[in-house]
Amino acid sequence: MNYMLNAFSFLLELVFSAAVTLVVLRLLAEACRAEFNNPLSQFIYRFTNPVLSPIRRVLPNWRRINLAAVLVALVLMLLKRLLVFVLFGRMPGFAGLLLLAVADLLDFILVFYLVLIFVWSLLSLFQVDRRQPVLRLMSSLVEPVLRPVRGKLVVGGALDFGPWVVMIVLVLLRLLVVAPLTGYGMQLAVGLPSG
């Protein structure tokens, strides 16, 4: 029976991760001012607009941050956590569930950027057509994060260690911010003793 629960849990994770990826891509594309004419950007906008447009009437953007996308991503993370708890026969406390959803969303964005920067760094070693829609979108998302360290950590005239420094910072944020939030969220959600 445990195997079935694990399989359902995996499927839930997969479905919710796909939905959150679309919403987070929309959030980051707007925040980073990604090119709207890019076919990939248009795909993201087309599939997220039906959900986000009604919410944006009530919850407008703050600067370049699409608050509707943040809310939808947070609700998706909250629902995923709730369904996993219920699947395993537990009913979590709402405060803990909310904190876990915040931690999950933050962790999702940090891991997303870790993967994105790693792939971007690998691609920079090869001759690739930077005009392709995926690479144009990647460039729009990665450049604002790498800009503060760009060119400051160049060794030997060619090797730029800036992306690696940013990835180390992202890992540290996961260890020092997300992990404690998740631990505290679990304590609140299921009443675990602190420790």
MODELLER restraints for C-alpha pairs under 7 A, 6 or more apart:
rsr = mdl.restraints
at = mdl.atoms
rsr.add(forms.Gaussian(group=physical.xy_distance, feature=features.Distance(at['CA:5:A'], at['CA:87:A']), mean=6.93, stdev=0.5))
rsr.add(forms.Gaussian(group=physical.xy_distance, feature=features.Distance(at['CA:9:A'], at['CA:84:A']), mean=6.15, stdev=0.5))
rsr.add(forms.Gaussian(group=physical.xy_distance, feature=features.Distance(at['CA:12:A'], at['CA:80:A']), mean=6.83, stdev=0.5))
rsr.add(forms.Gaussian(group=physical.xy_distance, feature=features.Distance(at['CA:16:A'], at['CA:76:A']), mean=6.65, stdev=0.5))
rsr.add(forms.Gaussian(group=physical.xy_distance, feature=features.Distance(at['CA:16:A'], at['CA:80:A']), mean=6.52, stdev=0.5))
rsr.add(forms.Gaussian(group=physical.xy_distance, feature=features.Distance(at['CA:20:A'], at['CA:73:A']), mean=5.54, stdev=0.5))
rsr.add(forms.Gaussian(group=physical.xy_distance, feature=features.Distance(at['CA:20:A'], at['CA:76:A']), mean=6.82, stdev=0.5))
rsr.add(forms.Gaussian(group=physical.xy_distance, feature=features.Distance(at['CA:22:A'], at['CA:44:A']), mean=6.30, stdev=0.5))
rsr.add(forms.Gaussian(group=physical.xy_distance, feature=features.Distance(at['CA:23:A'], at['CA:48:A']), mean=6.50, stdev=0.5))
rsr.add(forms.Gaussian(group=physical.xy_distance, feature=features.Distance(at['CA:23:A'], at['CA:69:A']), mean=5.86, stdev=0.5))
rsr.add(forms.Gaussian(group=physical.xy_distance, feature=features.Distance(at['CA:23:A'], at['CA:73:A']), mean=6.23, stdev=0.5))
rsr.add(forms.Gaussian(group=physical.xy_distance, feature=features.Distance(at['CA:24:A'], at['CA:73:A']), mean=6.94, stdev=0.5))
rsr.add(forms.Gaussian(group=physical.xy_distance, feature=features.Distance(at['CA:26:A'], at['CA:44:A']), mean=6.21, stdev=0.5))
rsr.add(forms.Gaussian(group=physical.xy_distance, feature=features.Distance(at['CA:26:A'], at['CA:45:A']), mean=6.63, stdev=0.5))
rsr.add(forms.Gaussian(group=physical.xy_distance, feature=features.Distance(at['CA:27:A'], at['CA:65:A']), mean=6.83, stdev=0.5))
rsr.add(forms.Gaussian(group=physical.xy_distance, feature=features.Distance(at['CA:27:A'], at['CA:66:A']), mean=5.77, stdev=0.5))
rsr.add(forms.Gaussian(group=physical.xy_distance, feature=features.Distance(at['CA:27:A'], at['CA:69:A']), mean=5.80, stdev=0.5))
rsr.add(forms.Gaussian(group=physical.xy_distance, feature=features.Distance(at['CA:28:A'], at['CA:141:A']), mean=6.73, stdev=0.5))
rsr.add(forms.Gaussian(group=physical.xy_distance, feature=features.Distance(at['CA:29:A'], at['CA:141:A']), mean=6.66, stdev=0.5))
rsr.add(forms.Gaussian(group=physical.xy_distance, feature=features.Distance(at['CA:30:A'], at['CA:64:A']), mean=6.42, stdev=0.5))
rsr.add(forms.Gaussian(group=physical.xy_distance, feature=features.Distance(at['CA:31:A'], at['CA:64:A']), mean=4.88, stdev=0.5))
rsr.add(forms.Gaussian(group=physical.xy_distance, feature=features.Distance(at['CA:31:A'], at['CA:65:A']), mean=5.54, stdev=0.5))
rsr.add(forms.Gaussian(group=physical.xy_distance, feature=features.Distance(at['CA:32:A'], at['CA:140:A']), mean=6.26, stdev=0.5))
rsr.add(forms.Gaussian(group=physical.xy_distance, feature=features.Distance(at['CA:32:A'], at['CA:141:A']), mean=5.91, stdev=0.5))
rsr.add(forms.Gaussian(group=physical.xy_distance, feature=features.Distance(at['CA:32:A'], at['CA:144:A']), mean=6.82, stdev=0.5))
rsr.add(forms.Gaussian(group=physical.xy_distance, feature=features.Distance(at['CA:34:A'], at['CA:137:A']), mean=6.36, stdev=0.5))
rsr.add(forms.Gaussian(group=physical.xy_distance, feature=features.Distance(at['CA:34:A'], at['CA:140:A']), mean=5.20, stdev=0.5))
rsr.add(forms.Gaussian(group=physical.xy_distance, feature=features.Distance(at['CA:36:A'], at['CA:42:A']), mean=6.39, stdev=0.5))
rsr.add(forms.Gaussian(group=physical.xy_distance, feature=features.Distance(at['CA:38:A'], at['CA:133:A']), mean=5.77, stdev=0.5))
rsr.add(forms.Gaussian(group=physical.xy_distance, feature=features.Distance(at['CA:39:A'], at['CA:133:A']), mean=6.43, stdev=0.5))
rsr.add(forms.Gaussian(group=physical.xy_distance, feature=features.Distance(at['CA:40:A'], at['CA:133:A']), mean=6.05, stdev=0.5))
rsr.add(forms.Gaussian(group=physical.xy_distance, feature=features.Distance(at['CA:40:A'], at['CA:134:A']), mean=6.75, stdev=0.5))
rsr.add(forms.Gaussian(group=physical.xy_distance, feature=features.Distance(at['CA:52:A'], at['CA:68:A']), mean=5.85, stdev=0.5))
rsr.add(forms.Gaussian(group=physical.xy_distance, feature=features.Distance(at['CA:52:A'], at['CA:69:A']), mean=6.44, stdev=0.5))
rsr.add(forms.Gaussian(group=physical.xy_distance, feature=features.Distance(at['CA:55:A'], at['CA:68:A']), mean=5.71, stdev=0.5))
rsr.add(forms.Gaussian(group=physical.xy_distance, feature=features.Distance(at['CA:56:A'], at['CA:68:A']), mean=5.59, stdev=0.5))
rsr.add(forms.Gaussian(group=physical.xy_distance, feature=features.Distance(at['CA:59:A'], at['CA:67:A']), mean=6.47, stdev=0.5))
rsr.add(forms.Gaussian(group=physical.xy_distance, feature=features.Distance(at['CA:59:A'], at['CA:68:A']), mean=6.06, stdev=0.5))
rsr.add(forms.Gaussian(group=physical.xy_distance, feature=features.Distance(at['CA:60:A'], at['CA:67:A']), mean=6.63, stdev=0.5))
rsr.add(forms.Gaussian(group=physical.xy_distance, feature=features.Distance(at['CA:61:A'], at['CA:67:A']), mean=5.43, stdev=0.5))
rsr.add(forms.Gaussian(group=physical.xy_distance, feature=features.Distance(at['CA:74:A'], at['CA:101:A']), mean=6.04, stdev=0.5))
rsr.add(forms.Gaussian(group=physical.xy_distance, feature=features.Distance(at['CA:74:A'], at['CA:102:A']), mean=6.50, stdev=0.5))
rsr.add(forms.Gaussian(group=physical.xy_distance, feature=features.Distance(at['CA:74:A'], at['CA:105:A']), mean=6.43, stdev=0.5))
rsr.add(forms.Gaussian(group=physical.xy_distance, feature=features.Distance(at['CA:77:A'], at['CA:101:A']), mean=5.01, stdev=0.5))
rsr.add(forms.Gaussian(group=physical.xy_distance, feature=features.Distance(at['CA:77:A'], at['CA:104:A']), mean=6.60, stdev=0.5))
rsr.add(forms.Gaussian(group=physical.xy_distance, feature=features.Distance(at['CA:77:A'], at['CA:105:A']), mean=6.58, stdev=0.5))
rsr.add(forms.Gaussian(group=physical.xy_distance, feature=features.Distance(at['CA:78:A'], at['CA:97:A']), mean=6.47, stdev=0.5))
rsr.add(forms.Gaussian(group=physical.xy_distance, feature=features.Distance(at['CA:78:A'], at['CA:98:A']), mean=6.37, stdev=0.5))
rsr.add(forms.Gaussian(group=physical.xy_distance, feature=features.Distance(at['CA:78:A'], at['CA:101:A']), mean=4.78, stdev=0.5))
rsr.add(forms.Gaussian(group=physical.xy_distance, feature=features.Distance(at['CA:85:A'], at['CA:91:A']), mean=6.31, stdev=0.5))
rsr.add(forms.Gaussian(group=physical.xy_distance, feature=features.Distance(at['CA:85:A'], at['CA:92:A']), mean=6.86, stdev=0.5))
rsr.add(forms.Gaussian(group=physical.xy_distance, feature=features.Distance(at['CA:92:A'], at['CA:189:A']), mean=4.50, stdev=0.5))
rsr.add(forms.Gaussian(group=physical.xy_distance, feature=features.Distance(at['CA:92:A'], at['CA:190:A']), mean=5.41, stdev=0.5))
rsr.add(forms.Gaussian(group=physical.xy_distance, feature=features.Distance(at['CA:93:A'], at['CA:188:A']), mean=6.39, stdev=0.5))
rsr.add(forms.Gaussian(group=physical.xy_distance, feature=features.Distance(at['CA:93:A'], at['CA:189:A']), mean=4.39, stdev=0.5))
rsr.add(forms.Gaussian(group=physical.xy_distance, feature=features.Distance(at['CA:93:A'], at['CA:190:A']), mean=6.57, stdev=0.5))
rsr.add(forms.Gaussian(group=physical.xy_distance, feature=features.Distance(at['CA:94:A'], at['CA:189:A']), mean=6.75, stdev=0.5))
rsr.add(forms.Gaussian(group=physical.xy_distance, feature=features.Distance(at['CA:95:A'], at['CA:188:A']), mean=6.49, stdev=0.5))
rsr.add(forms.Gaussian(group=physical.xy_distance, feature=features.Distance(at['CA:95:A'], at['CA:189:A']), mean=6.81, stdev=0.5))
rsr.add(forms.Gaussian(group=physical.xy_distance, feature=features.Distance(at['CA:96:A'], at['CA:185:A']), mean=4.30, stdev=0.5))
rsr.add(forms.Gaussian(group=physical.xy_distance, feature=features.Distance(at['CA:96:A'], at['CA:186:A']), mean=6.08, stdev=0.5))
rsr.add(forms.Gaussian(group=physical.xy_distance, feature=features.Distance(at['CA:96:A'], at['CA:188:A']), mean=4.27, stdev=0.5))
rsr.add(forms.Gaussian(group=physical.xy_distance, feature=features.Distance(at['CA:96:A'], at['CA:189:A']), mean=3.94, stdev=0.5))
rsr.add(forms.Gaussian(group=physical.xy_distance, feature=features.Distance(at['CA:97:A'], at['CA:185:A']), mean=6.59, stdev=0.5))
rsr.add(forms.Gaussian(group=physical.xy_distance, feature=features.Distance(at['CA:97:A'], at['CA:189:A']), mean=5.62, stdev=0.5))
rsr.add(forms.Gaussian(group=physical.xy_distance, feature=features.Distance(at['CA:99:A'], at['CA:181:A']), mean=6.86, stdev=0.5))
rsr.add(forms.Gaussian(group=physical.xy_distance, feature=features.Distance(at['CA:99:A'], at['CA:185:A']), mean=5.09, stdev=0.5))
rsr.add(forms.Gaussian(group=physical.xy_distance, feature=features.Distance(at['CA:100:A'], at['CA:182:A']), mean=5.51, stdev=0.5))
rsr.add(forms.Gaussian(group=physical.xy_distance, feature=features.Distance(at['CA:100:A'], at['CA:185:A']), mean=5.02, stdev=0.5))
rsr.add(forms.Gaussian(group=physical.xy_distance, feature=features.Distance(at['CA:103:A'], at['CA:178:A']), mean=5.44, stdev=0.5))
rsr.add(forms.Gaussian(group=physical.xy_distance, feature=features.Distance(at['CA:103:A'], at['CA:181:A']), mean=5.84, stdev=0.5))
rsr.add(forms.Gaussian(group=physical.xy_distance, feature=features.Distance(at['CA:103:A'], at['CA:182:A']), mean=5.77, stdev=0.5))
rsr.add(forms.Gaussian(group=physical.xy_distance, feature=features.Distance(at['CA:106:A'], at['CA:178:A']), mean=6.98, stdev=0.5))
rsr.add(forms.Gaussian(group=physical.xy_distance, feature=features.Distance(at['CA:107:A'], at['CA:174:A']), mean=6.41, stdev=0.5))
rsr.add(forms.Gaussian(group=physical.xy_distance, feature=features.Distance(at['CA:107:A'], at['CA:178:A']), mean=6.19, stdev=0.5))
rsr.add(forms.Gaussian(group=physical.xy_distance, feature=features.Distance(at['CA:110:A'], at['CA:170:A']), mean=6.02, stdev=0.5))
rsr.add(forms.Gaussian(group=physical.xy_distance, feature=features.Distance(at['CA:114:A'], at['CA:167:A']), mean=5.75, stdev=0.5))
rsr.add(forms.Gaussian(group=physical.xy_distance, feature=features.Distance(at['CA:114:A'], at['CA:170:A']), mean=6.79, stdev=0.5))
rsr.add(forms.Gaussian(group=physical.xy_distance, feature=features.Distance(at['CA:117:A'], at['CA:142:A']), mean=6.49, stdev=0.5))
rsr.add(forms.Gaussian(group=physical.xy_distance, feature=features.Distance(at['CA:117:A'], at['CA:163:A']), mean=6.57, stdev=0.5))
rsr.add(forms.Gaussian(group=physical.xy_distance, feature=features.Distance(at['CA:121:A'], at['CA:163:A']), mean=6.95, stdev=0.5))
rsr.add(forms.Gaussian(group=physical.xy_distance, feature=features.Distance(at['CA:130:A'], at['CA:136:A']), mean=6.36, stdev=0.5))
rsr.add(forms.Gaussian(group=physical.xy_distance, feature=features.Distance(at['CA:146:A'], at['CA:162:A']), mean=6.93, stdev=0.5))
rsr.add(forms.Gaussian(group=physical.xy_distance, feature=features.Distance(at['CA:146:A'], at['CA:163:A']), mean=6.46, stdev=0.5))
rsr.add(forms.Gaussian(group=physical.xy_distance, feature=features.Distance(at['CA:149:A'], at['CA:162:A']), mean=5.28, stdev=0.5))
rsr.add(forms.Gaussian(group=physical.xy_distance, feature=features.Distance(at['CA:150:A'], at['CA:162:A']), mean=5.86, stdev=0.5))
rsr.add(forms.Gaussian(group=physical.xy_distance, feature=features.Distance(at['CA:151:A'], at['CA:160:A']), mean=6.66, stdev=0.5))
rsr.add(forms.Gaussian(group=physical.xy_distance, feature=features.Distance(at['CA:153:A'], at['CA:160:A']), mean=5.66, stdev=0.5))
rsr.add(forms.Gaussian(group=physical.xy_distance, feature=features.Distance(at['CA:153:A'], at['CA:161:A']), mean=5.35, stdev=0.5))
rsr.add(forms.Gaussian(group=physical.xy_distance, feature=features.Distance(at['CA:153:A'], at['CA:162:A']), mean=5.54, stdev=0.5))
rsr.add(forms.Gaussian(group=physical.xy_distance, feature=features.Distance(at['CA:154:A'], at['CA:160:A']), mean=4.22, stdev=0.5))
rsr.add(forms.Gaussian(group=physical.xy_distance, feature=features.Distance(at['CA:154:A'], at['CA:161:A']), mean=6.14, stdev=0.5))
rsr.add(forms.Gaussian(group=physical.xy_distance, feature=features.Distance(at['CA:186:A'], at['CA:192:A']), mean=6.91, stdev=0.5))
rsr.add(forms.Gaussian(group=physical.xy_distance, feature=features.Distance(at['CA:187:A'], at['CA:193:A']), mean=6.45, stdev=0.5))
rsr.add(forms.Gaussian(group=physical.xy_distance, feature=features.Distance(at['CA:187:A'], at['CA:194:A']), mean=6.72, stdev=0.5))
